[in-house]
């Protein structure tokens, strides 16, 4: 089976690596153009592009995947299936009709359609999430679903730990979908929730709500990072915290312009502890 893979993020790269070890190894990976990254804002390739090159798979990075040239590059591989995983750009006609597009989405659709399903599930305090394999349509993650499996969210799960399990689950379900071709069923639109893209305000900790603050820290670790506004208007990064007896205890923090450190060391160096949440 010939497969073309559209993906961009770390999640997409992990699923790609797993898929490449199966008989459904993609012949082409289509991803986003290189973009500025980090403090130096140097151009860097997307994680999926780096993974594809490590695997020896051809890479295409069009400015617009819906443009004629990009679509022709996909069609040139004559794919039996086109897989989409965290691509990060809207797919439009006629691309949608030229191929059957299978999307690996890390949520129990129709819950958490959109850009940040893993983070939003943790932030909302969901007891479980999962992975859905769906057909891409013109709507936002609204296409019919052919496979879905649940995954519990543990009380100490971070984005990092939960994402790793969902990557493995997503790869397994994707292989099943490619091999078994299960039937699709429409989503229940009455149950839709949206996982809006995270913004700066989503990073801010509310110490008056220790449960919510704990969820925020876990949902944004290790990739984005929660933060706490200090008296001088600067922000203290919070990399690790724990909820104990209704109190949020800070464990690992990052001072403005500094490196991550134990919260106890931060207090010794700055004299005043941050008020506890509880």
C-alpha positions in Angstrom: 0.0 0.0 0.0 1.3 3.4 -1.0 0.9 6.0 1.8 1.5 9.8 1.8 1.7 11.4 5.2 0.8 15.0 6.1 2.0 16.0 9.5 4.0 18.7 11.3 4.2 18.5 15.1 6.1 16.4 17.6 3.0 14.3 17.9 2.9 13.8 14.1 6.6 12.9 14.1 6.1 10.2 16.7 3.2 8.6 14.8 5.3 8.8 11.6 8.2 7.0 13.2 5.9 4.2 14.3 4.1 4.0 11.0 7.4 3.8 9.1 8.2 0.5 10.9 5.1 -1.2 9.4 4.2 -2.3 5.9 2.6 1.1 5.5 5.8 3.1 5.5 5.0 6.4 3.8 6.7 7.2 0.4 6.3 10.9 1.0 5.9 13.3 4.0 4.3 16.6 3.3 4.8 19.2 6.1 4.9 22.9 6.7 7.8 25.2 5.7 10.7 25.8 8.1 9.8 28.5 10.6 11.6 30.6 13.2 12.1 28.8 16.5 13.5 29.5 20.0 15.0 32.6 21.5 17.3 33.2 18.5 14.4 32.8 16.1 16.5 30.8 13.7 14.7 28.9 11.0 14.1 25.3 12.0 12.5 22.3 10.2 9.2 21.0 11.6 9.6 17.8 13.8 7.9 15.7 11.1 10.4 16.9 8.4 13.3 16.0 10.7 11.8 12.6 11.4 11.2 11.9 7.7 14.8 12.8 6.8 16.1 10.5 9.6 14.0 7.7 8.1 15.1 8.4 4.6 11.6 9.4 3.4 11.1 12.1 0.8 9.9 15.4 2.2 7.9 18.2 0.6 7.3 21.6 2.4 4.9 23.6 0.2 3.8 27.1 1.2 0.2 26.0 0.5 -0.6 22.3 0.5 -3.8 23.1 -1.4 -2.0 24.7 -4.3 -1.8 22.8 -7.6 1.9 22.1 -7.4 1.6 20.6 -3.9 -1.4 18.5 -4.9 0.5 17.2 -8.0 3.4 16.1 -5.8 1.0 14.1 -3.7 -0.7 12.6 -6.7 2.6 11.7 -8.3 3.1 9.0 -5.6 -0.3 7.5 -6.5 -1.2 6.9 -2.9 -3.7 4.3 -1.8 -4.2 6.4 1.4 -3.3 9.9 2.5 -2.8 10.1 6.3 -3.1 13.5 8.2 -1.8 14.0 11.7 -1.4 17.4 13.4 -0.7 19.1 10.0 -1.6 22.5 11.3 -3.1 24.0 8.2 -6.6 23.9 6.6 -7.1 21.3 3.9 -9.5 22.4 1.1 -11.1 21.3 -2.1 -10.1 19.9 -4.5 -7.5 18.1 -2.3 -10.3 16.8 -0.1 -11.9 15.1 -3.0 -8.8 13.9 -4.8 -7.9 11.4 -2.0 -9.4 9.7 1.0 -7.8 11.6 3.9 -7.5 9.7 7.2 -6.9 11.9 10.2 -5.3 10.8 13.5 -6.9 13.1 16.1 -6.0 12.8 19.9 -9.4 13.1 21.4 -12.7 11.2 21.7 -14.5 13.1 18.9 -16.8 15.0 18.9 -15.3 16.1 22.2 -12.3 18.5 21.7 -12.3 19.2 18.0 -9.6 21.7 17.2 -6.0 22.7 17.8 -5.2 21.7 21.4 -7.2 18.6 22.4 -4.7 17.1 24.8 -4.2 20.3 26.7 -7.9 21.1 26.9 -8.8 17.7 28.2 -6.3 18.1 31.1 -7.4 21.7 31.7 -11.1 20.6 31.9 -10.3 17.8 34.4 -11.5 15.1 32.0 -11.1 11.6 33.4 -10.4 10.2 30.0 -9.5 11.1 26.4 -8.4 8.9 23.5 -7.7 8.8 19.8 -10.1 9.0 16.9 -9.4 8.0 13.3 -11.7 10.1 11.1 -12.1 11.1 7.4 -11.1 14.7 6.8 -13.9 16.9 5.5 -14.3 20.6 5.0 -15.4 21.1 8.7 -13.1 21.4 11.7 -12.5 17.8 12.8 -16.1 17.1 11.9 -15.8 14.1 9.6 -17.1 10.6 10.2 -15.1 8.4 12.5 -14.0 4.8 11.8 -12.0 3.9 14.9 -11.9 5.3 18.4 -10.2 4.1 21.6 -10.2 5.5 25.1 -7.2 6.4 27.3 -7.5 7.3 31.0 -6.0 10.6 32.2 -4.1 9.9 35.4 -4.1 12.5 38.2 -0.4 13.1 37.7 -0.5 13.1 33.9 1.2 16.0 32.1 0.9 16.9 28.5 4.2 15.0 27.9 3.2 11.8 29.6 -0.3 11.7 28.2 0.8 12.7 24.7 3.3 9.8 24.6 0.6 7.3 25.3 -1.7 8.8 22.7 1.1 8.8 20.1 1.4 5.0 20.6 -2.4 4.5 20.6 -2.8 6.7 17.5 -0.2 4.7 15.5 -1.8 1.4 16.4 -5.3 2.6 15.4 -4.0 4.1 12.2 -2.5 0.8 11.2 -5.8 -0.9 12.0 -7.7 1.6 9.9 -5.3 1.1 6.9 -5.5 -2.7 7.1 -9.1 -3.3 8.1 -10.9 -0.4 6.5 -13.6 -0.3 9.1 -16.9 1.6 8.3 -17.3 5.2 9.2 -20.0 6.7 11.4 -21.1 10.3 11.6 -20.2 12.2 14.8 -23.0 13.4 17.2 -22.9 17.1 16.7 -24.9 17.7 19.9 -21.9 16.6 21.9 -19.3 18.9 20.3 -16.7 20.8 22.3 -13.9 22.8 20.8 -10.2 22.8 21.8 -9.3 26.4 21.1 -5.7 27.3 20.4 -3.9 28.2 23.6 -3.1 31.8 24.2 -1.0 33.7 26.8 -3.8 34.0 29.2 -4.1 30.2 29.4 -0.6 30.1 30.9 -1.4 32.2 33.9 -1.9 30.5 37.2 -4.8 31.5 39.5 -3.5 30.7 43.0 -7.1 31.1 44.4 -8.0 27.9 42.4 -5.4 25.3 43.3 -7.1 22.5 41.4 -7.3 24.6 38.3 -3.7 25.8 38.8 -2.5 22.2 39.1 -4.3 21.3 35.8 -2.7 24.3 34.1 0.8 23.3 35.1 0.2 19.7 34.0 -1.5 20.6 30.7 1.4 22.9 29.7 4.3 20.8 30.7 6.8 20.5 29.2 6.1 22.3 25.9 4.5 25.6 26.7 4.9 26.2 30.4 2.6 27.8 33.0 3.5 31.0 34.7 2.9 33.1 37.8 2.8 36.9 37.7 5.2 38.4 40.3 4.8 41.7 42.1 7.1 43.6 39.7 5.1 42.5 36.7 7.5 39.8 35.5 6.6 36.1 35.4 7.9 33.1 37.3 7.7 30.0 35.1 6.3 27.0 36.8 7.5 23.7 35.4 6.3 21.3 38.1 3.9 21.5 41.0 1.8 19.1 43.1 -1.6 19.2 44.7 -1.5 18.0 48.3 -4.4 18.3 50.7 -6.0 21.1 48.7 -2.8 23.1 48.4 -0.7 23.6 45.3 3.0 23.2 46.2 5.5 24.6 43.7 8.3 22.2 42.9 10.3 23.4 39.9 10.3 27.1 38.7 12.1 29.3 36.3 12.9 32.9 37.3 12.7 35.6 34.6 15.7 35.3 32.4 17.1 32.3 34.4 17.2 28.6 34.3 14.8 26.1 35.9 15.5 25.4 39.6 14.0 23.8 42.6 11.4 26.1 44.2 13.1 25.8 47.6 16.3 27.2 46.0 14.4 30.0 44.4 12.9 31.0 47.8 16.4 30.9 49.5 17.7 33.2 46.8 14.8 35.7 46.8 13.7 35.7 50.4 10.0 35.9 49.9 8.1 32.7 48.9 5.2 33.0 46.5 2.0 32.6 48.5 0.7 29.1 48.4 -2.4 28.2 46.5 -5.0 26.7 48.8 
